[in-house]
């Protein structure tokens, strides 16, 4: 099971830190992705991180504002979101491909939701004044 937390209501320019926690399996071996879906829009990739943490990818829309990190000891992946904008309002999901251990967080795959098979329930982020 993947469980996201940390969402909420924040003013433009504010910050939130999302967390993705796994239970029932270890995240150590897997690349993890963060995605978001706004009302009426398709799910889009936000960021991903490799199993070792050495490789990270970001959507152009969040580069320089969002930072992904992981703590394998705690079995969690975090998404620090700074300088939040109205356009960041969405439900945020973390996801993993667990059938086999393989690099997902690579160019052409890491921010594609179709590359992931196991999803959390999502956490709502609302940016509003």
ChimeraX attribute file (.defattr): number of C-alpha atoms within 10 A of each C-alpha:
attribute: neighborCount
match mode: 1-to-1
recipient: residues
	/A:1	11
	/A:2	20
	/A:3	18
	/A:4	24
	/A:5	18
	/A:6	16
	/A:7	18
	/A:8	14
	/A:9	15
	/A:10	18
	/A:11	14
	/A:12	17
	/A:13	14
	/A:14	14
	/A:15	18
	/A:16	18
	/A:17	16
	/A:18	23
	/A:19	22
	/A:20	24
	/A:21	20
	/A:22	18
	/A:23	11
	/A:24	7
	/A:25	10
	/A:26	14
	/A:27	23
	/A:28	18
	/A:29	15
	/A:30	20
	/A:31	26
	/A:32	31
	/A:33	32
	/A:34	28
	/A:35	22
	/A:36	23
	/A:37	19
	/A:38	17
	/A:39	9
	/A:40	6
	/A:41	9
	/A:42	10
	/A:43	18
	/A:44	17
	/A:45	22
	/A:46	27
	/A:47	26
	/A:48	32
	/A:49	26
	/A:50	23
	/A:51	21
	/A:52	14
	/A:53	17
	/A:54	8
	/A:55	13
	/A:56	20
	/A:57	20
	/A:58	21
	/A:59	15
	/A:60	9
	/A:61	11
	/A:62	17
	/A:63	12
	/A:64	11
	/A:65	13
	/A:66	20
	/A:67	19
	/A:68	23
	/A:69	18
	/A:70	21
	/A:71	14
	/A:72	15
	/A:73	9
	/A:74	12
	/A:75	15
	/A:76	21
	/A:77	24
	/A:78	20
	/A:79	23
	/A:80	15
	/A:81	19
	/A:82	17
	/A:83	15
	/A:84	22
	/A:85	17
	/A:86	15
	/A:87	12
	/A:88	20
	/A:89	20
	/A:90	21
	/A:91	18
	/A:92	27
	/A:93	27
	/A:94	31
	/A:95	24
	/A:96	21
	/A:97	19
	/A:98	16
	/A:99	9
	/A:100	8
	/A:101	11
	/A:102	13
	/A:103	17
	/A:104	23
	/A:105	23
	/A:106	15
	/A:107	9
	/A:108	9
	/A:109	15
	/A:110	27
	/A:111	24
	/A:112	19
	/A:113	20
	/A:114	10
	/A:115	16
	/A:116	20
	/A:117	11
	/A:118	13
	/A:119	19
	/A:120	18
	/A:121	15
	/A:122	22
	/A:123	21
	/A:124	20
	/A:125	22
	/A:126	21
	/A:127	20
	/A:128	16
	/A:129	9
